[in-house]
Amino acid sequence: MIKDIDKENNRISFTYKELLGTWEDNIKEFEQGTVVKGIVRETEKSKNGIFIELKPNLVGLAEYKENVEYGQDVNVYIKKIIPEKKKVKLLIYE
């Protein structure tokens, strides 16, 4: 998507994030109490949790679990969706 055209400097700025949808748009595809696939995107060093990407513009936080690595595909249980805070609480499901 074209974000900006700067004719003075002969530059065009592009973005793709807007094409990924908003948090509200993306969360509509998910329901609390279901198991879905996700990708591990970050494991907190303090072991407070693991960020799981559900969609390219939608990430939830799962409880910390040993032996989970960046980029790993995982099944997660959606414990809670909190729209007012734009948060999704997850549990890595085995």
C-alpha positions, 0 to 999 in steps of 0.5 A: 500500500502506498503510504506517502508520495514525496514528489519533491524528493522523488520518493514513495513510501510503502507500508504493508501493516495496514493491509494486515487488519486491525486488532479488532478485525483479526480477533474476530476469527478467534474464540475464547476456549478454543485451541488454535495454531500459533508461532512462537515470536519471543520468549521473555528472558524473565520467564514471565511468558511467551509471545505467540503470533496468531496472525501477522498482526495479532499476538497473545501471551502464553504462560512460560514453558520450558523448551519452547523456541523462537519460530516454533509452531505450537497449539495454544488454548485461548484462555481469555480475550480482553478487547478493552486492553487488546490482549489475548491470554494463552496456554500452550497446549500439548 
